[in-house]
Amino acid sequence: VVDKSHSNEAPFVKWINKMVDLEKQINEKEKELELLKQDVLLSIEELENEDHKTLLTLRYLKKMTYSDIADKLFISISTFKRWHEEALSSIVVPQKYRSL
């Protein structure tokens, strides 16, 4: 058994090792995020209504605000909210995400 509490390494080495471990975790999470984004996009693309597709893409993938999306689509905020609700109710959530 090696006692690591009296290591001959410089104190900053443990910080570097921790940084490397965290970078690996971040890279794994980034890959998971990309897969999730692809699945969200596929679900959005299955919608029949093109306005709903555009609205959800701008909101959830481009991260635009309600008012910016309404301006871009030349619609009122109340129309945005109605379309948003209709679009979300039309989305089919893939089975693997239903327990989230």
C-alpha positions as a Markdown table, in Angstrom:
| # | Residue | x | y | z |
|---|---|---|---|---|
| 1 | Val | 0.0 | 0.0 | 0.0 |
| 2 | Val | 1.4 | 3.4 | -1.0 |
| 3 | Asp | 0.8 | 6.3 | 1.3 |
| 4 | Lys | -0.1 | 9.2 | -1.0 |
| 5 | Ser | -0.3 | 11.7 | 1.8 |
| 6 | His | 3.5 | 12.0 | 1.8 |
| 7 | Ser | 4.0 | 12.2 | -1.9 |
| 8 | Asn | 7.2 | 13.6 | -3.3 |
| 9 | Glu | 5.3 | 15.4 | -6.0 |
| 10 | Ala | 4.9 | 19.2 | -6.0 |
| 11 | Pro | 1.6 | 20.4 | -4.5 |
| 12 | Phe | 0.4 | 21.7 | -7.8 |
| 13 | Val | 0.5 | 18.3 | -9.4 |
| 14 | Lys | -2.7 | 17.2 | -7.7 |
| 15 | Trp | -4.4 | 20.3 | -9.1 |
| 16 | Ile | -3.2 | 19.5 | -12.6 |
| 17 | Asn | -4.4 | 15.9 | -12.2 |
| 18 | Lys | -7.8 | 17.2 | -11.0 |
| 19 | Met | -7.9 | 19.5 | -14.0 |
| 20 | Val | -7.2 | 16.7 | -16.4 |
| 21 | Asp | -10.0 | 14.6 | -14.8 |
| 22 | Leu | -12.4 | 17.5 | -15.0 |
| 23 | Glu | -11.5 | 18.1 | -18.7 |
| 24 | Lys | -12.3 | 14.4 | -19.4 |
| 25 | Gln | -15.7 | 14.8 | -17.7 |
| 26 | Ile | -16.4 | 17.9 | -19.6 |
| 27 | Asn | -15.6 | 16.3 | -22.9 |
| 28 | Glu | -17.9 | 13.4 | -22.1 |
| 29 | Lys | -20.7 | 15.8 | -21.2 |
| 30 | Glu | -20.2 | 17.7 | -24.4 |
| 31 | Lys | -20.6 | 14.5 | -26.4 |
| 32 | Glu | -23.8 | 13.7 | -24.5 |
| 33 | Leu | -25.0 | 17.2 | -25.1 |
| 34 | Glu | -24.4 | 17.0 | -28.9 |
| 35 | Leu | -26.3 | 13.7 | -29.0 |
| 36 | Leu | -29.2 | 15.2 | -27.1 |
| 37 | Lys | -29.2 | 18.2 | -29.4 |
| 38 | Gln | -29.4 | 15.9 | -32.4 |
| 39 | Asp | -32.3 | 14.0 | -30.9 |
| 40 | Val | -34.1 | 17.3 | -30.1 |
| 41 | Leu | -33.6 | 18.5 | -33.7 |
| 42 | Leu | -34.9 | 15.2 | -35.0 |
| 43 | Ser | -38.0 | 15.5 | -32.9 |
| 44 | Ile | -38.6 | 19.1 | -34.0 |
| 45 | Glu | -38.1 | 18.1 | -37.7 |
| 46 | Glu | -40.9 | 15.5 | -37.3 |
| 47 | Leu | -43.5 | 18.3 | -36.8 |
| 48 | Glu | -45.7 | 19.1 | -39.8 |
| 49 | Asn | -46.1 | 22.8 | -39.1 |
| 50 | Glu | -43.1 | 24.7 | -40.5 |
| 51 | Asp | -43.8 | 27.7 | -38.2 |
| 52 | His | -43.6 | 25.4 | -35.2 |
| 53 | Lys | -40.4 | 23.9 | -36.4 |
| 54 | Thr | -38.8 | 27.3 | -36.8 |
| 55 | Leu | -40.1 | 28.6 | -33.5 |
| 56 | Leu | -38.8 | 25.6 | -31.5 |
| 57 | Thr | -35.5 | 25.5 | -33.3 |
| 58 | Leu | -34.9 | 29.2 | -32.6 |
| 59 | Arg | -36.0 | 28.8 | -29.0 |
| 60 | Tyr | -34.2 | 25.6 | -27.9 |
| 61 | Leu | -31.3 | 25.2 | -30.3 |
| 62 | Lys | -30.5 | 28.9 | -31.0 |
| 63 | Lys | -31.5 | 30.0 | -27.5 |
| 64 | Met | -33.3 | 33.1 | -28.7 |
| 65 | Thr | -35.7 | 35.0 | -26.4 |
| 66 | Tyr | -39.5 | 35.0 | -26.9 |
| 67 | Ser | -39.5 | 38.6 | -28.1 |
| 68 | Asp | -36.6 | 38.1 | -30.5 |
| 69 | Ile | -38.3 | 35.1 | -32.0 |
| 70 | Ala | -41.6 | 37.0 | -32.3 |
| 71 | Asp | -39.8 | 39.9 | -34.0 |
| 72 | Lys | -38.0 | 37.5 | -36.4 |
| 73 | Leu | -41.2 | 35.7 | -37.3 |
| 74 | Phe | -43.2 | 39.0 | -37.5 |
| 75 | Ile | -45.7 | 37.7 | -34.9 |
| 76 | Ser | -47.0 | 39.0 | -31.6 |
| 77 | Ile | -45.9 | 37.6 | -28.2 |
| 78 | Ser | -49.4 | 36.1 | -27.7 |
| 79 | Thr | -49.1 | 34.3 | -31.1 |
| 80 | Phe | -45.6 | 33.2 | -30.1 |
| 81 | Lys | -47.0 | 31.8 | -26.9 |
| 82 | Arg | -49.9 | 30.0 | -28.6 |
| 83 | Trp | -47.6 | 28.5 | -31.3 |
| 84 | His | -45.1 | 27.5 | -28.7 |
| 85 | Glu | -47.7 | 25.7 | -26.6 |
| 86 | Glu | -49.1 | 24.0 | -29.8 |
| 87 | Ala | -45.6 | 23.0 | -30.9 |
| 88 | Leu | -44.6 | 21.5 | -27.6 |
| 89 | Ser | -47.8 | 19.5 | -27.3 |
| 90 | Ser | -47.1 | 18.1 | -30.8 |
| 91 | Ile | -43.5 | 16.9 | -30.0 |
| 92 | Val | -43.0 | 13.2 | -29.6 |
| 93 | Val | -40.4 | 12.6 | -26.9 |
| 94 | Pro | -38.2 | 9.7 | -27.7 |
| 95 | Gln | -38.6 | 6.7 | -25.3 |
| 96 | Lys | -35.1 | 7.0 | -23.9 |
| 97 | Tyr | -35.9 | 10.5 | -22.5 |
| 98 | Arg | -39.3 | 9.9 | -21.1 |
| 99 | Ser | -38.0 | 9.1 | -17.6 |
| 100 | Leu | -36.1 | 12.4 | -17.3 |
